[in-house]
């Protein structure tokens, strides 16, 4: 008899339905009401507020599990920051991706000065537990100042054109921001994006570089990892 606690105990819906809703919400540019409608078309009657609660309760745990199980990211990091408006005030979303397009981490901050850059660098190093070979950023001076103090031996390339990989990675966030009619607080933005990025990124398989058979195999592996991470295979 297994002693592992069942995180779905006490929920009216089975794990398959809960995680289908979480997957739909984070993998596609859908609102909570869109997911509610899709489930209703399949005979599953559940409110969008319940889907929101599922996403907060289970999505965060699944995102952490996916991050722990992913292969070691690349040694070339691309860093960028974009503004997000939260309740009328300007904030900045800091993001890092590797050379393969894997999202390494995100952080919402009110500034983009040297202190904010150093905080983001420390968060990256704490979560990844290794230093990169190269970091690529735009010409924001805060990156250079933070890099000299925290990553003094790492090569730093600064260019407004070399950083397109990270800039493109912001696009799913922009789409979600529009669907959510902007974020309501820094805490909500950080919690949602820290959940959304690993789940959405897990299913981005760079199809343009794969043959049809390779893409199907990669997709099957992604779904197998998702089922394992969400515990569906054990329920």
GROMACS elastic network, one bead per residue, 0.5 to 0.9 nm:
[ bonds ]
;  ai    aj funct       b0    kb
    2     5     6  0.82745   500
    5     8     6  0.88653   500
    5     9     6  0.82858   500
    6     9     6  0.54890   500
    6   231     6  0.88665   500
    6   235     6  0.83656   500
    7    10     6  0.85336   500
    7    11     6  0.89888   500
    7    58     6  0.86858   500
    7   231     6  0.88660   500
    8    11     6  0.57496   500
    8    12     6  0.88419   500
    8    13     6  0.85330   500
    8    14     6  0.73299   500
    8    15     6  0.62756   500
    8    18     6  0.88454   500
    9    12     6  0.86045   500
   10    13     6  0.89203   500
   11    14     6  0.71246   500
   11    15     6  0.85582   500
   13    16     6  0.81870   500
   13    17     6  0.64273   500
   13    18     6  0.66881   500
   14    17     6  0.56970   500
   14    18     6  0.65190   500
   14    19     6  0.88530   500
   14   235     6  0.89029   500
   15    18     6  0.51083   500
   15    19     6  0.60261   500
   15    20     6  0.83382   500
   15   230     6  0.83336   500
   15   231     6  0.80511   500
   15   232     6  0.63353   500
   15   235     6  0.74325   500
   16    19     6  0.54328   500
   16    20     6  0.60193   500
   16    21     6  0.87279   500
   16   232     6  0.64217   500
   16   235     6  0.88543   500
   17    21     6  0.63064   500
   17    22     6  0.87296   500
   17    39     6  0.86614   500
   17    44     6  0.83664   500
   18    21     6  0.53470   500
   18    22     6  0.64215   500
   18    23     6  0.87095   500
   18    51     6  0.78495   500
   18    54     6  0.66684   500
   18    55     6  0.86481   500
   18    58     6  0.84521   500
   19    23     6  0.58765   500
   19    24     6  0.83983   500
   19    54     6  0.81710   500
   19    55     6  0.86155   500
   19    58     6  0.78647   500
   19    59     6  0.82796   500
   19   227     6  0.89440   500
   19   230     6  0.72073   500
   19   232     6  0.83105   500
   20    23     6  0.50811   500
   20    24     6  0.61059   500
   20    25     6  0.85752   500
   20    39     6  0.89327   500
   21    24     6  0.51896   500
   21    25     6  0.61595   500
   21    26     6  0.87137   500
   21    35     6  0.65187   500
   21    36     6  0.81739   500
   21    39     6  0.77098   500
   21    51     6  0.66022   500
   21    54     6  0.79510   500
   21    55     6  0.79388   500
   22    25     6  0.52331   500
   22    26     6  0.62549   500
   22    27     6  0.82945   500
   22    35     6  0.89262   500
   22    51     6  0.73279   500
   22    52     6  0.86230   500
   22    54     6  0.67903   500
   22    55     6  0.53704   500
   22    58     6  0.76376   500
   22    59     6  0.62307   500
   23    26     6  0.54281   500
   23    27     6  0.55877   500
   23    28     6  0.80598   500
   23    55     6  0.88319   500
   23    59     6  0.83204   500
   23   199     6  0.76272   500
   23   200     6  0.85055   500
   24    27     6  0.54160   500
   24    28     6  0.58461   500
   24    29     6  0.84557   500
   24    30     6  0.72444   500
   24    35     6  0.66204   500
   25    28     6  0.60256   500
   25    29     6  0.71656   500
   25    30     6  0.56918   500
   25    31     6  0.67829   500
   25    32     6  0.67570   500
   25    34     6  0.85036   500
   25    35     6  0.64790   500
   25    51     6  0.85765   500
   25    55     6  0.78834   500
   25   196     6  0.87358   500
   26    29     6  0.73924   500
   26    30     6  0.78306   500
   26    55     6  0.84701   500
   26    59     6  0.83640   500
   26   195     6  0.80525   500
   26   196     6  0.54020   500
   26   197     6  0.82214   500
   26   199     6  0.63479   500
   26   200     6  0.58174   500
   27    30     6  0.84006   500
   27   196     6  0.77782   500
   27   199     6  0.64984   500
   27   201     6  0.81275   500
   27   202     6  0.87291   500
   27   203     6  0.72654   500
   27   204     6  0.89943   500
   28    31     6  0.89548   500
   28   172     6  0.88088   500
   28   176     6  0.89180   500
   28   200     6  0.75702   500
   29   172     6  0.75765   500
   29   175     6  0.65159   500
   29   176     6  0.60180   500
   29   179     6  0.75711   500
   30    33     6  0.79285   500
   30    34     6  0.56205   500
   30    35     6  0.65575   500
   30   176     6  0.76894   500
   30   179     6  0.72009   500
   31    34     6  0.50198   500
   31    35     6  0.64761   500
   31    36     6  0.86652   500
   31    48     6  0.88668   500
   31   176     6  0.79855   500
   31   179     6  0.58473   500
   31   180     6  0.69101   500
   32    35     6  0.52172   500
   32    36     6  0.62417   500
   32    37     6  0.87530   500
   32    47     6  0.87560   500
   32    48     6  0.52151   500
   32    49     6  0.76933   500
   32    51     6  0.66673   500
   32    52     6  0.68064   500
   32   180     6  0.87762   500
   33    37     6  0.61970   500
   33    38     6  0.86869   500
   33    47     6  0.80225   500
   33    48     6  0.54344   500
   33    49     6  0.87986   500
   33    51     6  0.88705   500
   34    37     6  0.51298   500
   34    38     6  0.63067   500
   34    39     6  0.87149   500
   34    48     6  0.84670   500
   35    38     6  0.50769   500
   35    39     6  0.61845   500
   35    40     6  0.84750   500
   35    48     6  0.74321   500
   35    51     6  0.79282   500
   36    39     6  0.52938   500
   36    40     6  0.61062   500
   36    41     6  0.87427   500
   36    44     6  0.84958   500
   36    45     6  0.76600   500
   36    46     6  0.64427   500
   36    47     6  0.62121   500
   36    48     6  0.54920   500
   36    51     6  0.75009   500
   37    41     6  0.62408   500
   37    42     6  0.88325   500
   37    45     6  0.87472   500
   37    48     6  0.88781   500
   38    41     6  0.52024   500
   38    42     6  0.67859   500
   38    44     6  0.86686   500
   39    42     6  0.51657   500
   39    43     6  0.65439   500
   39    44     6  0.51144   500
   39    45     6  0.68233   500
   39    46     6  0.75984   500
   40    45     6  0.52281   500
   40    46     6  0.73970   500
   41    44     6  0.72908   500
   41    45     6  0.87744   500
   42    45     6  0.85886   500
   46    49     6  0.84179   500
   46    50     6  0.66698   500
   46    51     6  0.74799   500
   47    50     6  0.53314   500
   47    51     6  0.66207   500
   47    52     6  0.88578   500
   48    52     6  0.62061   500
   48    53     6  0.87025   500
   49    53     6  0.63124   500
   49    54     6  0.86651   500
   50    53     6  0.50236   500
   50    54     6  0.62061   500
   50    55     6  0.85985   500
   51    55     6  0.61199   500
   51    56     6  0.86554   500
   52    55     6  0.51078   500
   52    56     6  0.63177   500
   52    57     6  0.86317   500
   53    56     6  0.51718   500
   53    57     6  0.60117   500
   53    58     6  0.83462   500
   54    57     6  0.51130   500
   54    58     6  0.56305   500
   54    59     6  0.70371   500
   55    58     6  0.55425   500
   55    60     6  0.72417   500
   55   192     6  0.88390   500
   55   195     6  0.86446   500
   56    59     6  0.56515   500
   56    60     6  0.60750   500
   56    61     6  0.86778   500
   56   191     6  0.82488   500
   56   192     6  0.79104   500
   56   195     6  0.84619   500
   57    60     6  0.63982   500
   57    61     6  0.72057   500
   58    61     6  0.52542   500
   58    62     6  0.61167   500
   58    63     6  0.85754   500
   58   230     6  0.82391   500
   59    62     6  0.51105   500
   59    63     6  0.60464   500
   59    64     6  0.86516   500
   59   192     6  0.89359   500
   59   195     6  0.60703   500
   59   196     6  0.79782   500
   59   199     6  0.81981   500
   60    63     6  0.51878   500
   60    64     6  0.63824   500
   60    65     6  0.87644   500
   60   191     6  0.77597   500
   60   192     6  0.81865   500
   60   194     6  0.76215   500
   60   195     6  0.50800   500
   60   196     6  0.84408   500
   61    64     6  0.52554   500
   61    65     6  0.63033   500
   61    66     6  0.87534   500
   61   195     6  0.82449   500
   61   229     6  0.89768   500
   61   230     6  0.84155   500
   62    65     6  0.50436   500
   62    66     6  0.61583   500
   62    67     6  0.86390   500
   62   195     6  0.79981   500
   62   198     6  0.87919   500
   62   199     6  0.77669   500
   62   226     6  0.82329   500
   62   229     6  0.61704   500
   62   230     6  0.59291   500
   63    66     6  0.51466   500
   63    67     6  0.62517   500
   63    68     6  0.87428   500
   63   194     6  0.76707   500
   63   195     6  0.53202   500
   63   196     6  0.75597   500
   63   197     6  0.80429   500
   63   198     6  0.54566   500
   63   199     6  0.58205   500
   63   229     6  0.87349   500
   64    67     6  0.51400   500
   64    68     6  0.63293   500
   64    69     6  0.87731   500
   64   194     6  0.88521   500
   64   195     6  0.78241   500
   64   198     6  0.79128   500
   65    68     6  0.51618   500
   65    69     6  0.62685   500
   65    70     6  0.86889   500
   65   229     6  0.59754   500
   65   230     6  0.82765   500
   66    69     6  0.51443   500
   66    70     6  0.60348   500
   66   198     6  0.67395   500
   66   199     6  0.73885   500
   66   202     6  0.77092   500
   66   225     6  0.79504   500
   66   226     6  0.76661   500
   66   229     6  0.65440   500
   67    70     6  0.54222   500
   67    71     6  0.86901   500
   67   104     6  0.87010   500
   67   198     6  0.65943   500
   67   199     6  0.89982   500
   68    71     6  0.84257   500
   69    72     6  0.89334   500
   69   225     6  0.84556   500
   69   229     6  0.84546   500
   70    73     6  0.79323   500
   70   202     6  0.86432   500
   72   128     6  0.84358   500
   73    76     6  0.86980   500
   73    97     6  0.87949   500
   73    98     6  0.64739   500
   73    99     6  0.85367   500
   73   100     6  0.80655   500
   73   102     6  0.71344   500
   73   103     6  0.89525   500
   73   104     6  0.76213   500
   73   128     6  0.83663   500
   74    77     6  0.73681   500
   74    97     6  0.88804   500
   74    98     6  0.54002   500
   74    99     6  0.61675   500
   74   100     6  0.69806   500
   74   102     6  0.84637   500
   74   132     6  0.77415   500
   74   133     6  0.89359   500
   75    98     6  0.69753   500
   75    99     6  0.76791   500
   75   130     6  0.88977   500
   75   131     6  0.75294   500
   75   133     6  0.51647   500
   75   134     6  0.66787   500
   75   135     6  0.84780   500
   76    97     6  0.84124   500
   76    98     6  0.54841   500
   76    99     6  0.56129   500
   76   100     6  0.89248   500
   76   132     6  0.58091   500
   76   133     6  0.58419   500
   76   135     6  0.57754   500
   76   136     6  0.75626   500
   77    96     6  0.64284   500
   77    97     6  0.57239   500
   77    99     6  0.65300   500
   77   104     6  0.84718   500
   77   132     6  0.66351   500
   77   133     6  0.81316   500
   77   134     6  0.63060   500
   77   136     6  0.61384   500
   77   137     6  0.86239   500
   78    95     6  0.82479   500
   78    96     6  0.54796   500
   78    97     6  0.52662   500
   78    98     6  0.59393   500
   78    99     6  0.72858   500
   78   134     6  0.85741   500
   78   135     6  0.58143   500
   78   137     6  0.60619   500
   78   162     6  0.86839   500
   78   163     6  0.62593   500
   78   164     6  0.86470   500
   78   165     6  0.70737   500
   78   166     6  0.57395   500
   79    94     6  0.73599   500
   79    95     6  0.57745   500
   79    97     6  0.66858   500
   79    98     6  0.88275   500
   79   135     6  0.72689   500
   79   136     6  0.62319   500
   79   137     6  0.52020   500
   79   138     6  0.78947   500
   79   143     6  0.88562   500
   79   163     6  0.73640   500
   79   166     6  0.62452   500
   79   167     6  0.85721   500
   80    93     6  0.83180   500
   80    94     6  0.59085   500
   80    95     6  0.55565   500
   80    96     6  0.65998   500
   80    97     6  0.89435   500
   80   136     6  0.87209   500
   80   137     6  0.62064   500
   80   138     6  0.69913   500
   80   163     6  0.73991   500
   80   166     6  0.60822   500
   80   167     6  0.66037   500
   80   170     6  0.89634   500
   81    92     6  0.61380   500
   81    93     6  0.52950   500
   81    95     6  0.60887   500
   81    96     6  0.88068   500
   81   112     6  0.79175   500
   81   166     6  0.88390   500
   81   167     6  0.81936   500
   81   170     6  0.88123   500
   82    91     6  0.83735   500
   82    92     6  0.54551   500
   82    93     6  0.53262   500
   82    94     6  0.67790   500
   82    95     6  0.84938   500
   82   167     6  0.83760   500
   82   170     6  0.78703   500
   83    90     6  0.64725   500
   83    91     6  0.55272   500
   83    93     6  0.60853   500
   83    94     6  0.88553   500
   84    89     6  0.83102   500
   84    90     6  0.60316   500
   84    91     6  0.51923   500
   84    92     6  0.56339   500
   84    93     6  0.65824   500
   84   108     6  0.86386   500
   84   174     6  0.89144   500
   84   177     6  0.87391   500
   84   182     6  0.81899   500
   84   183     6  0.83574   500
   85    88     6  0.56589   500
   85    89     6  0.53851   500
   85    91     6  0.59104   500
   85    92     6  0.82493   500
   85   182     6  0.71307   500
   85   183     6  0.75757   500
   86    89     6  0.52668   500
   86    90     6  0.64817   500
   86    91     6  0.68605   500
   86   182     6  0.66899   500
   86   183     6  0.55471   500
   86   184     6  0.58315   500
   86   185     6  0.60327   500
   86   186     6  0.70389   500
   86   189     6  0.85153   500
   87    90     6  0.85091   500
   87   182     6  0.80742   500
   87   183     6  0.74380   500
   87   184     6  0.59931   500
   87   185     6  0.70986   500
   89   110     6  0.86640   500
   90   110     6  0.69734   500
   90   111     6  0.85549   500
   91   108     6  0.69821   500
   91   109     6  0.58258   500
   91   111     6  0.64800   500
   91   112     6  0.85587   500
   91   186     6  0.83160   500
   92   107     6  0.82008   500
   92   108     6  0.56815   500
   92   109     6  0.53341   500
   92   110     6  0.59441   500
   92   111     6  0.64014   500
   92   112     6  0.67632   500
   93   106     6  0.68754   500
   93   107     6  0.57711   500
   93   109     6  0.65005   500
   93   110     6  0.87421   500
   93   170     6  0.89878   500
   93   190     6  0.88130   500
   94   105     6  0.82531   500
   94   106     6  0.55068   500
   94   107     6  0.50991   500
   94   108     6  0.61841   500
   94   109     6  0.76156   500
   94   112     6  0.85661   500
   94   117     6  0.84824   500
   94   120     6  0.73165   500
   95   103     6  0.75458   500
   95   104     6  0.75850   500
   95   105     6  0.59535   500
   95   107     6  0.66511   500
   95   108     6  0.88754   500
   95   120     6  0.86820   500
   95   166     6  0.72447   500
   95   167     6  0.88623   500
   95   169     6  0.83295   500
   95   170     6  0.79339   500
   96   102     6  0.85552   500
   96   103     6  0.60733   500
   96   104     6  0.53535   500
   96   105     6  0.56677   500
   96   106     6  0.66721   500
   96   124     6  0.81959   500
   96   166     6  0.66931   500
   96   169     6  0.89400   500
   97   100     6  0.77536   500
   97   101     6  0.56380   500
   97   102     6  0.52791   500
   97   104     6  0.51191   500
   97   105     6  0.74384   500
   97   165     6  0.76869   500
   97   166     6  0.59949   500
   97   169     6  0.78145   500
   98   101     6  0.54371   500
   98   102     6  0.55234   500
   98   103     6  0.68215   500
   98   104     6  0.69069   500
   98   165     6  0.86042   500
   98   166     6  0.84259   500
   99   102     6  0.74998   500
   99   165     6  0.78030   500
  100   103     6  0.89920   500
  100   165     6  0.89763   500
  101   104     6  0.89744   500
  101   165     6  0.68740   500
  101   166     6  0.77289   500
  101   169     6  0.76119   500
  101   201     6  0.83922   500
  101   204     6  0.88910   500
  101   206     6  0.87279   500
  102   169     6  0.89871   500
  102   198     6  0.85024   500
  102   201     6  0.65980   500
  102   202     6  0.82164   500
  102   204     6  0.88512   500
  103   106     6  0.79664   500
  103   166     6  0.86434   500
  103   169     6  0.77906   500
  103   197     6  0.66815   500
  103   198     6  0.69021   500
  103   201     6  0.67156   500
  104   124     6  0.73610   500
  104   127     6  0.86339   500
  104   128     6  0.79564   500
  104   197     6  0.88314   500
  104   198     6  0.84123   500
  105   120     6  0.88196   500
  105   123     6  0.80868   500
  105   124     6  0.64925   500
  105   127     6  0.82000   500
  105   194     6  0.73693   500
  105   197     6  0.80224   500
  105   198     6  0.86157   500
  106   120     6  0.81979   500
  106   124     6  0.86784   500
  106   190     6  0.77916   500
  106   193     6  0.71563   500
  106   194     6  0.63925   500
  106   197     6  0.80320   500
  107   120     6  0.67390   500
  107   123     6  0.84467   500
  107   190     6  0.64694   500
  107   193     6  0.84211   500
  107   194     6  0.79639   500
  108   111     6  0.89680   500
  108   186     6  0.67429   500
  108   187     6  0.84925   500
  108   189     6  0.72140   500
  108   190     6  0.58278   500
  108   193     6  0.89122   500
  109   112     6  0.74124   500
  109   116     6  0.69786   500
  109   186     6  0.77543   500
  110   116     6  0.82770   500
  110   186     6  0.86215   500
  111   114     6  0.89505   500
  111   115     6  0.84280   500
  111   116     6  0.61904   500
  111   117     6  0.89234   500
  112   115     6  0.77939   500
  112   116     6  0.54829   500
  112   117     6  0.65609   500
  112   140     6  0.87666   500
  112   142     6  0.71701   500
  113   116     6  0.53393   500
  113   117     6  0.63101   500
  113   118     6  0.87780   500
  113   140     6  0.88604   500
  113   141     6  0.81700   500
  113   142     6  0.53550   500
  113   143     6  0.84859   500
  114   117     6  0.50008   500
  114   118     6  0.61155   500
  114   119     6  0.85470   500
  114   141     6  0.77862   500
  114   143     6  0.68919   500
  114   144     6  0.84826   500
  114   145     6  0.62562   500
  114   146     6  0.58253   500
  115   118     6  0.52237   500
  115   119     6  0.62339   500
  115   120     6  0.87494   500
  115   142     6  0.79503   500
  115   146     6  0.76139   500
  116   119     6  0.50917   500
  116   120     6  0.63102   500
  116   121     6  0.87340   500
  116   142     6  0.81270   500
  116   146     6  0.87967   500
  117   120     6  0.51369   500
  117   121     6  0.62237   500
  117   122     6  0.86863   500
  117   142     6  0.60763   500
  117   143     6  0.60297   500
  117   145     6  0.84288   500
  117   146     6  0.59329   500
  117   147     6  0.84962   500
  118   121     6  0.50160   500
  118   122     6  0.61498   500
  118   123     6  0.85647   500
  118   142     6  0.83663   500
  118   143     6  0.80314   500
  118   145     6  0.84304   500
  118   146     6  0.50059   500
  118   147     6  0.76614   500
  118   149     6  0.83133   500
  118   150     6  0.72417   500
  119   122     6  0.52193   500
  119   123     6  0.62468   500
  119   124     6  0.87224   500
  119   146     6  0.87738   500
  120   123     6  0.50653   500
  120   124     6  0.62243   500
  120   125     6  0.87130   500
  121   124     6  0.51186   500
  121   125     6  0.62332   500
  121   126     6  0.85848   500
  121   146     6  0.76582   500
  121   147     6  0.80089   500
  121   150     6  0.74154   500
  121   151     6  0.85352   500
  122   125     6  0.51592   500
  122   126     6  0.60165   500
  122   127     6  0.85327   500
  122   150     6  0.77990   500
  123   126     6  0.52055   500
  123   127     6  0.61745   500
  123   128     6  0.85725   500
  124   127     6  0.53153   500
  124   128     6  0.60311   500
  124   129     6  0.81006   500
  125   128     6  0.52449   500
  125   129     6  0.53470   500
  125   130     6  0.62511   500
  125   131     6  0.67458   500
  126   129     6  0.54947   500
  126   130     6  0.82877   500
  127   130     6  0.87448   500
  128   131     6  0.80544   500
  131   134     6  0.89253   500
  131   151     6  0.77899   500
  131   154     6  0.79340   500
  132   135     6  0.68846   500
  132   151     6  0.88600   500
  132   154     6  0.68780   500
  132   155     6  0.86825   500
  133   153     6  0.87485   500
  133   154     6  0.57989   500
  133   155     6  0.65071   500
  133   156     6  0.89969   500
  134   154     6  0.58246   500
  134   156     6  0.58954   500
  134   157     6  0.74260   500
  135   154     6  0.72484   500
  135   155     6  0.63938   500
  135   156     6  0.51120   500
  135   157     6  0.63323   500
  135   158     6  0.85284   500
  136   155     6  0.85958   500
  136   156     6  0.60345   500
  136   158     6  0.58782   500
  136   159     6  0.76440   500
  136   162     6  0.70470   500
  136   163     6  0.63421   500
  137   140     6  0.76762   500
  137   143     6  0.72252   500
  137   144     6  0.89448   500
  137   156     6  0.77399   500
  137   157     6  0.64562   500
  137   158     6  0.50311   500
  137   159     6  0.64844   500
  137   160     6  0.76382   500
  137   162     6  0.76242   500
  137   163     6  0.59132   500
  137   166     6  0.89234   500
  138   141     6  0.86997   500
  138   143     6  0.82964   500
  138   157     6  0.82572   500
  138   158     6  0.51136   500
  138   161     6  0.77993   500
  138   162     6  0.77775   500
  138   163     6  0.64073   500
  139   142     6  0.86389   500
  139   143     6  0.78762   500
  139   144     6  0.83975   500
  139   158     6  0.53999   500
  139   159     6  0.59245   500
  139   160     6  0.65651   500
  140   143     6  0.60536   500
  140   144     6  0.76172   500
  140   158     6  0.83992   500
  141   144     6  0.54304   500
  141   145     6  0.64932   500
  141   146     6  0.87819   500
  142   145     6  0.52309   500
  142   146     6  0.61085   500
  142   147     6  0.84166   500
  143   146     6  0.52607   500
  143   147     6  0.59030   500
  143   148     6  0.85731   500
  144   147     6  0.50711   500
  144   148     6  0.61658   500
  144   149     6  0.88256   500
  144   156     6  0.77837   500
  144   158     6  0.86654   500
  145   148     6  0.54097   500
  145   149     6  0.67302   500
  145   150     6  0.89201   500
  146   149     6  0.53936   500
  146   150     6  0.60763   500
  146   151     6  0.77382   500
  147   150     6  0.52607   500
  147   152     6  0.60804   500
  147   153     6  0.88829   500
  147   154     6  0.79385   500
  147   156     6  0.78949   500
  148   151     6  0.58607   500
  148   153     6  0.81616   500
  148   154     6  0.87513   500
  149   152     6  0.59701   500
  150   153     6  0.89684   500
  151   154     6  0.56001   500
  151   155     6  0.87312   500
  152   155     6  0.82948   500
  157   162     6  0.82452   500
  158   161     6  0.87978   500
  158   162     6  0.75734   500
  158   163     6  0.82767   500
  159   162     6  0.54451   500
  159   163     6  0.68348   500
  160   163     6  0.62260   500
  160   164     6  0.79918   500
  161   164     6  0.61411   500
  162   165     6  0.77497   500
  163   166     6  0.58037   500
  163   167     6  0.65193   500
  163   168     6  0.89326   500
  164   168     6  0.60196   500
  164   169     6  0.85344   500
  165   168     6  0.54160   500
  165   169     6  0.64979   500
  166   170     6  0.68718   500
  167   170     6  0.55088   500
  167   171     6  0.75727   500
  168   171     6  0.56433   500
  168   172     6  0.85387   500
  169   172     6  0.68597   500
  169   173     6  0.80244   500
  170   173     6  0.53950   500
  170   174     6  0.64670   500
  171   174     6  0.50854   500
  171   175     6  0.63946   500
  171   176     6  0.87585   500
  172   175     6  0.51353   500
  172   176     6  0.62529   500
  172   177     6  0.85440   500
  172   197     6  0.87007   500
  172   200     6  0.84800   500
  173   176     6  0.51137   500
  173   177     6  0.59807   500
  173   178     6  0.86871   500
  173   193     6  0.76130   500
  173   196     6  0.85213   500
  173   197     6  0.83534   500
  174   177     6  0.50097   500
  174   178     6  0.64140   500
  174   179     6  0.88629   500
  175   178     6  0.53486   500
  175   179     6  0.65343   500
  175   180     6  0.88263   500
  176   179     6  0.50563   500
  176   180     6  0.61057   500
  176   181     6  0.84633   500
  176   182     6  0.84026   500
  177   180     6  0.51572   500
  177   181     6  0.60290   500
  177   183     6  0.68014   500
  178   181     6  0.50152   500
  178   182     6  0.61282   500
  179   182     6  0.77019   500
  180   183     6  0.67827   500
  181   184     6  0.87527   500
  182   189     6  0.88765   500
  183   186     6  0.75289   500
  183   188     6  0.67497   500
  183   189     6  0.56740   500
  184   187     6  0.85110   500
  184   188     6  0.66139   500
  184   189     6  0.73987   500
  185   188     6  0.51975   500
  185   189     6  0.62144   500
  185   190     6  0.86275   500
  186   189     6  0.51125   500
  186   190     6  0.60910   500
  186   191     6  0.85407   500
  187   190     6  0.51947   500
  187   191     6  0.60668   500
  187   192     6  0.84742   500
  188   191     6  0.52194   500
  188   192     6  0.59886   500
  188   193     6  0.84327   500
  189   192     6  0.52907   500
  189   193     6  0.59770   500
  189   194     6  0.83352   500
  190   193     6  0.53397   500
  190   194     6  0.58804   500
  190   195     6  0.85093   500
  191   194     6  0.53030   500
  191   195     6  0.63444   500
  191   196     6  0.86060   500
  192   195     6  0.52334   500
  192   196     6  0.59090   500
  192   197     6  0.85188   500
  193   197     6  0.57601   500
  193   198     6  0.87260   500
  194   197     6  0.58199   500
  194   198     6  0.71997   500
  195   198     6  0.62025   500
  195   199     6  0.67025   500
  195   200     6  0.87249   500
  196   199     6  0.54764   500
  196   200     6  0.58382   500
  196   201     6  0.81583   500
  197   200     6  0.53848   500
  197   201     6  0.57567   500
  197   202     6  0.83411   500
  198   201     6  0.51225   500
  198   202     6  0.59065   500
  198   203     6  0.89815   500
  199   202     6  0.52004   500
  199   203     6  0.70663   500
  199   226     6  0.88304   500
  200   203     6  0.57940   500
  200   204     6  0.67924   500
  201   204     6  0.51231   500
  201   205     6  0.82614   500
  202   205     6  0.76177   500
  202   222     6  0.68916   500
  202   226     6  0.85970   500
  203   219     6  0.73758   500
  203   222     6  0.64160   500
  203   223     6  0.82742   500
  204   207     6  0.79125   500
  205   208     6  0.86294   500
  205   209     6  0.87934   500
  205   210     6  0.84349   500
  205   215     6  0.72907   500
  205   218     6  0.70512   500
  205   219     6  0.73077   500
  205   222     6  0.86957   500
  206   209     6  0.58874   500
  206   210     6  0.70713   500
  206   215     6  0.84809   500
  207   210     6  0.51649   500
  207   211     6  0.76671   500
  207   212     6  0.83159   500
  207   214     6  0.87961   500
  207   215     6  0.61790   500
  208   211     6  0.79993   500
  209   215     6  0.88118   500
  210   213     6  0.79238   500
  210   214     6  0.56030   500
  210   215     6  0.55747   500
  211   214     6  0.51075   500
  211   215     6  0.60173   500
  211   216     6  0.86070   500
  212   215     6  0.51429   500
  212   216     6  0.62562   500
  212   217     6  0.86912   500
  213   216     6  0.51681   500
  213   217     6  0.62326   500
  213   218     6  0.86197   500
  214   217     6  0.51229   500
  214   218     6  0.60886   500
  214   219     6  0.84889   500
  215   218     6  0.50520   500
  215   219     6  0.59905   500
  215   220     6  0.85324   500
  216   219     6  0.50156   500
  216   220     6  0.61405   500
  216   221     6  0.86442   500
  217   220     6  0.51098   500
  217   221     6  0.62901   500
  217   222     6  0.86693   500
  218   221     6  0.50964   500
  218   222     6  0.61941   500
  218   223     6  0.87309   500
  219   222     6  0.50049   500
  219   223     6  0.62613   500
  219   224     6  0.85723   500
  220   223     6  0.51779   500
  220   224     6  0.60931   500
  220   225     6  0.86094   500
  221   225     6  0.61272   500
  221   226     6  0.85060   500
  222   225     6  0.52001   500
  222   226     6  0.61607   500
  222   227     6  0.87022   500
  223   227     6  0.61118   500
  223   228     6  0.85013   500
  224   227     6  0.51821   500
  224   228     6  0.61891   500
  224   229     6  0.85593   500
  224   233     6  0.87146   500
  225   228     6  0.50523   500
  225   229     6  0.59631   500
  225   230     6  0.85267   500
  226   229     6  0.50356   500
  226   230     6  0.60447   500
  226   231     6  0.84177   500
  226   232     6  0.85452   500
  227   230     6  0.52909   500
  227   231     6  0.60418   500
  227   232     6  0.51687   500
  227   233     6  0.57508   500
  227   234     6  0.88305   500
  228   231     6  0.52024   500
  228   232     6  0.64026   500
  228   233     6  0.57467   500
  228   234     6  0.77919   500
  229   232     6  0.78911   500
  229   233     6  0.87581   500
  230   233     6  0.79849   500
  231   234     6  0.53931   500
  231   235     6  0.65462   500
  232   235     6  0.52542   500
